[in-house]
Amino acid sequence: MNPNDLQTLKEELVRISVKAYERGLVFGTGGNISVRVPGTGRALITATGISLGDTCVENLATIEIATGETTADSPTQASKERYFHAVVYRLRSDVNALVHLHPPYATAWSVRGEDLPLVTVSAQANLGRVPCAACAPSGSPQLRDSVAQVVSQNPGLKAMLMGRHGILTLGANLIQAYNLADLVEDSARVAWLAHRLPE
């Protein structure tokens, strides 16, 4: 990949990270977003301990997709959630971007450990199914394996809840993965409202 294309990819990752934070889809230093670097076996990912709102080109990290480990030449340490990012890229060659956020309505639904109810035609058409990965500690092998199991069992999966944790969306590019995350949260909010309507 030529340097200009890599710079463009970094700038897009920064833009989407800040946009997610400003949209209220993540808070504090939570969440992480990554993008595959074509032809390299690597992915760019947001850094550990840095708010998505403060993400910049200089503090992006790089991981090896084969292992999930931060590369030796990475300027920062990659998010501790890098292992499930790497395994999804290994399982899904069509996925080039991953967005993991903690939006309030969708995260609240994840506490139930069940699929997200898709109560609108738009949600059903655009998301298909949003299953819930089993709860596991952040950054752990158990969480990596829980995410991998849901991806493996649901061909074409676009989004999942992560039990008591948040959401993960899978896109062909960063803007698609971001838009899916935004839709998951809106769908969760509408489902919450619909479930409170009188019979």
N, C-alpha and C positions, 0 to 999 in steps of 0.2 A: 504494500500500500504506500502510495507516495505521501510525502510529508504534508502537502496541502490537504489531501483527503483526510488524513489522520487528524489534522487540526480542525477541520470542519466537523468531524465526528465528535471530537472532544467538546467543541462549542455547543453542539446539539445536546450532548449529555448534560452539560451545565445548564442549558436553557430549560430542559425538561425537569431537571432536579429542582431548580428554583421555582419553576411554575407549580410543581406539585406541592412544595412547601407553602407558597403564597395562596394556593387554592384551598389550603386547610386539609389536605389529604394525609399529612404527617406532621409531627410536632417534635420539638427538642432536637435531639441528635438521632432520632429513630429513622428507620427506612433505609433503603439502598436501591440503586438503579444501576443497571449495567447494559453494555452494548458489545456485541461481537465485533472484533476487528478482522475484516475479511482477509483471508489468505495467510493468517499468522498463527492460528491456534491459540490466540489470546483474546481477552475481553477487557475493556475498560470498565471500571466500577468505582462508585463513590467510596470515599475513604472512611475508615472507622473513626468515631468520635467527632465527626464534623457534621453540623447540621446541613441538610440538603439546601437550605436557604443560603448557606455560606459556601456552597460548592463553587469552585472556579477551576479553570484549566490546570492551574499549577498544583492543585491538591487532589486531582484524580489519581487513582491507583490502577495498576495493571495486574491481571492474574493469568496463569496458565490454565486453559480449559481442561486439559488432561488431568490436572491434580487439584485445581482450586487454590493453589498456593500463590501468594504475591510474588511477582517476578523480582529478580535481583536488581533490575534497573528501575523499579517503580519508585517514584518520588515520595510516596506515602504508603502506609499500611492499608491494605484493602479491608473493606467491611468484614466483620466476623461471619457474616452470612454468605460469604463468597462460595462456600462449598455447595450450597444448593443451587446457586447460580450456575456453577460449573457443571453440575450433574444434569441440569435441564438442558444446557447447550449440548451436552454429549448425547442426550436422549432424543433431542428434537433439532435436526439440522435445518428445519425451516424457521426456527426461532432465532432472531437476531438481537432482541432486546427484552429485558426483564425489568419489571417495576414492582418492588415490594414496599408497601406503604401501610400505615396504620389509621385509615379513615374511620371516624367514630361509629357510624351506623353499621358498616360492614364488619368492623372488629367486634361490635356488640353481638352481631349474629354469630360470629365465629365461636363465641363462648358456648353456644349450644352444641357444637360439634356436628352440625348437620349441613346439608346443602343450603345455599342461599335461596329462599323462595323468590322465584321470578314471576311477579304478578302482572307485568305488563307485556304486551305483544312485542314491543321494542326490545325489552330485556331478553325475552325468549329467543327472538330472532337473531340478536347480535351476540349473545353470550352462550346460548345452547344449554349448558349446565354449569353450575359453579359449585363443585364439591368442596368438602372441608377436609384438609389434611389433619392428621392427629396432632395434638398438642405435644410439643417437645421443647427443651431449653434452647434459647437463641444460640446460634452458632455451633450447635452440637451435631455429631454424626446422626443422632436419632432424628433431628429435624431434617437434615439432608435426605435421609432414607424415607421419611414420611412424605416429603415433597416428591421425591423420585417415584414412590409408589403411586401417588395420585396421577402424576404425569403418565406413567407407564400404563395405567389402567383406563385412561381416558384419551384415546387418540384424538388429535385435533383440539385438545383442551386450550381454551383462551384465558381462563381465569380460575383461581381457587381461593377459598378462604383458608387461613392457617389457624388452627385451633387456639383460641385465647391469645391471638397474636396480631393478625392483620390480613392482608391480601397479597396475592402474587398474580401478575398478569403477564402473558406471553405474547409478544408481537413480532411481526416481520421487520419492524423498525421501531424507533423510540416513540414517535408520535402515536403510532397505533397502540403500543403498549400503554402509553399514558392515557389515551382516550378510553381504552378498556377499563383502566383503573377508575377513571372518573365515572364511567357508566356503572361499574360495580357499586360504587358508593351511592350513586343516585338511585339505583335499583334497590339497595338495602334500605335507604331512607323511605322510598315509596312503599316497600313491603312492610316496614315498621308502622307507617301510617295506616295502611290497608288493614293490618291485623288489629287495629284499634277502632275500626269502624263498628258501629252497632250492628248486631245480627239483623 
